[in-house]
């Protein structure tokens, strides 16, 4: 994405949610991403240990 596209997306976000809601939304998205990454890592660990048990 180019800088113009990012500016347009940011402007649309401000218009839709309001300037005060943007940091809250960004924080929520960051926390959700962290939880998803943790769950994926846990699932990978379980699968890896199960594969070692089979071998």
N, CA, C and O of each residue as an XYZ file, in Angstrom:
220
protein
N       0.838     -1.173      0.000
C       0.000      0.000      0.000
C       0.884      1.237      0.000
O       1.934      1.283      0.641
N       0.434      2.207     -0.720
C       1.156      3.463     -0.771
C       0.730      4.389      0.352
O      -0.234      4.114      1.067
N       1.450      5.481      0.501
C       1.143      6.423      1.576
C      -0.202      7.105      1.353
O      -0.898      7.426      2.317
N      -0.575      7.329      0.101
C      -1.865      7.958     -0.184
C      -3.007      7.059      0.270
O      -3.990      7.536      0.837
N      -2.878      5.759      0.021
C      -3.920      4.826      0.432
C      -4.047      4.772      1.948
O      -5.156      4.720      2.480
N      -2.916      4.785      2.643
C      -2.951      4.771      4.104
C      -3.610      6.027      4.659
O      -4.362      5.954      5.631
N      -3.336      7.169      4.055
C      -3.952      8.426      4.495
C      -5.460      8.374      4.288
O      -6.217      8.810      5.155
N      -5.901      7.850      3.157
C      -7.338      7.742      2.881
C      -7.996      6.809      3.886
O      -9.069      7.122      4.403
N      -7.372      5.665      4.175
C      -7.937      4.721      5.145
C      -8.009      5.355      6.527
O      -9.013      5.199      7.222
N      -6.975      6.059      6.934
C      -6.969      6.734      8.230
C      -8.063      7.793      8.299
O      -8.762      7.895      9.307
N      -8.216      8.577      7.243
C      -9.258      9.606      7.208
C     -10.641      8.977      7.301
O     -11.506      9.489      8.012
N     -10.857      7.883      6.597
C     -12.158      7.205      6.664
C     -12.415      6.673      8.069
O     -13.539      6.745      8.568
N     -11.378      6.141      8.706
C     -11.525      5.651     10.073
C     -11.898      6.759     11.035
O     -12.735      6.564     11.916
N     -11.287      7.919     10.874
C     -11.609      9.063     11.733
C     -13.043      9.513     11.497
O     -13.756      9.836     12.447
N     -13.470      9.536     10.241
C     -14.844      9.941      9.940
C     -15.862      8.951     10.495
O     -16.905      9.352     11.010
N     -15.564      7.670     10.391
C     -16.525      6.652     10.827
C     -16.557      6.523     12.345
O     -17.635      6.525     12.939
N     -15.398      6.409     12.983
C     -15.346      6.109     14.412
C     -15.101      7.323     15.292
O     -15.381      7.272     16.490
N     -14.597      8.389     14.747
C     -14.242      9.553     15.549
C     -12.799      9.454     15.996
O     -12.268      8.357     16.170
N     -12.174     10.586     16.179
C     -10.742     10.623     16.499
C     -10.434      9.994     17.852
O      -9.362      9.414     18.026
N     -11.339     10.093     18.804
C     -11.059      9.554     20.139
C     -11.147      8.036     20.184
O     -10.556      7.418     21.069
N     -11.863      7.425     19.261
C     -12.032      5.973     19.275
C     -10.893      5.234     18.585
O     -10.715      4.038     18.814
N     -10.125      5.908     17.753
C      -9.061      5.255     16.983
C      -8.014      4.591     17.895
O      -7.669      3.436     17.646
N      -7.495      5.253     18.929
C      -6.515      4.570     19.792
C      -7.098      3.343     20.495
O      -6.410      2.334     20.655
N      -8.357      3.424     20.912
C      -8.997      2.275     21.560
C      -9.119      1.105     20.591
O      -8.864     -0.041     20.961
N      -9.508      1.394     19.355
C      -9.625      0.341     18.349
C      -8.266     -0.281     18.049
O      -8.147     -1.502     17.942
N      -7.253      0.550     17.914
C      -5.909      0.041     17.630
C      -5.413     -0.843     18.771
O      -4.797     -1.881     18.532
N      -5.679     -0.435     19.999
C      -5.282     -1.224     21.164
C      -6.011     -2.564     21.176
O      -5.408     -3.602     21.452
N      -7.303     -2.540     20.878
C      -8.083     -3.780     20.840
C      -7.580     -4.721     19.758
O      -7.468     -5.926     19.984
N      -7.276     -4.178     18.581
C      -6.748     -5.010     17.500
C      -5.391     -5.599     17.883
O      -5.111     -6.759     17.579
N      -4.560     -4.816     18.539
C      -3.252     -5.307     18.974
C      -3.367     -6.428     19.988
O      -2.646     -7.422     19.905
N      -4.280     -6.271     20.953
C      -4.490     -7.314     21.951
C      -5.048     -8.581     21.311
O      -4.646     -9.688     21.669
N      -5.971     -8.421     20.369
C      -6.540     -9.580     19.679
C      -5.460    -10.312     18.888
O      -5.411    -11.542     18.893
N      -4.598     -9.561     18.212
C      -3.519    -10.189     17.441
C      -2.575    -10.952     18.356
O      -2.117    -12.041     18.012
N      -2.282    -10.380     19.526
C      -1.396    -11.046     20.476
C      -2.013    -12.359     20.957
O      -1.309    -13.362     21.081
N      -3.315    -12.365     21.228
C      -3.996    -13.583     21.664
C      -4.019    -14.638     20.563
O      -3.833    -15.825     20.831
N      -4.246    -14.209     19.332
C      -4.257    -15.148     18.203
C      -2.873    -15.753     18.014
O      -2.747    -16.960     17.807
N      -1.836    -14.929     18.083
C      -0.467    -15.435     17.946
C      -0.140    -16.435     19.051
O       0.511    -17.449     18.798
N      -0.589    -16.154     20.274
C      -0.347    -17.062     21.397
C      -1.060    -18.388     21.172
O      -0.484    -19.449     21.411
N      -2.309    -18.337     20.714
C      -3.062    -19.563     20.460
C      -2.415    -20.386     19.352
O      -2.332    -21.610     19.454
N      -1.960    -19.721     18.298
C      -1.291    -20.439     17.211
C       0.006    -21.078     17.691
O       0.323    -22.206     17.314
N       0.748    -20.369     18.512
C       1.993    -20.910     19.052
C       1.713    -22.117     19.947
O       2.428    -23.117     19.882
N       0.676    -22.026     20.781
C       0.305    -23.149     21.640
C      -0.113    -24.357     20.808
O       0.275    -25.485     21.109
N      -0.902    -24.123     19.763
C      -1.341    -25.219     18.899
C      -0.149    -25.863     18.201
O      -0.093    -27.085     18.063
N       0.795    -25.051     17.765
C       1.992    -25.584     17.107
C       2.808    -26.430     18.076
O       3.340    -27.472     17.696
N       2.907    -25.988     19.320
C       3.644    -26.741     20.333
C       2.986    -28.089     20.585
O       3.671    -29.108     20.678
N       1.662    -28.102     20.697
C       0.937    -29.351     20.930
C       1.119    -30.296     19.750
O       1.391    -31.481     19.943
N       0.974    -29.788     18.543
C       1.140    -30.625     17.349
C       2.556    -31.174     17.263
O       2.755    -32.332     16.896
N       3.523    -30.360     17.595
C       4.917    -30.794     17.546
C       5.175    -31.906     18.560
O       5.859    -32.882     18.252
N       4.633    -31.762     19.761
C       4.837    -32.793     20.780
C       4.109    -34.081     20.411
O       4.606    -35.171     20.694
N       2.946    -33.973     19.786
C       2.215    -35.164     19.338
C       2.991    -35.879     18.243
O       3.028    -37.109     18.213
N       3.615    -35.119     17.337
C       4.423    -35.724     16.282
C       5.626    -36.452     16.870
O       6.004    -37.513     16.374
N       6.230    -35.903     17.913
C       7.364    -36.564     18.554
C       6.923    -37.864     19.219
O       7.671    -38.842     19.227
N       5.705    -37.881     19.781
C       5.185    -39.096     20.404
C       4.966    -40.190     19.366
O       5.192    -41.367     19.647
N       4.531    -39.812     18.177
C       4.262    -40.782     17.114
C       5.568    -41.378     16.604
O       5.657    -42.578     16.341
N       6.576    -40.528     16.470
C       7.868    -40.979     15.933
C       8.549    -41.799     16.988
O       9.656    -42.291     16.770
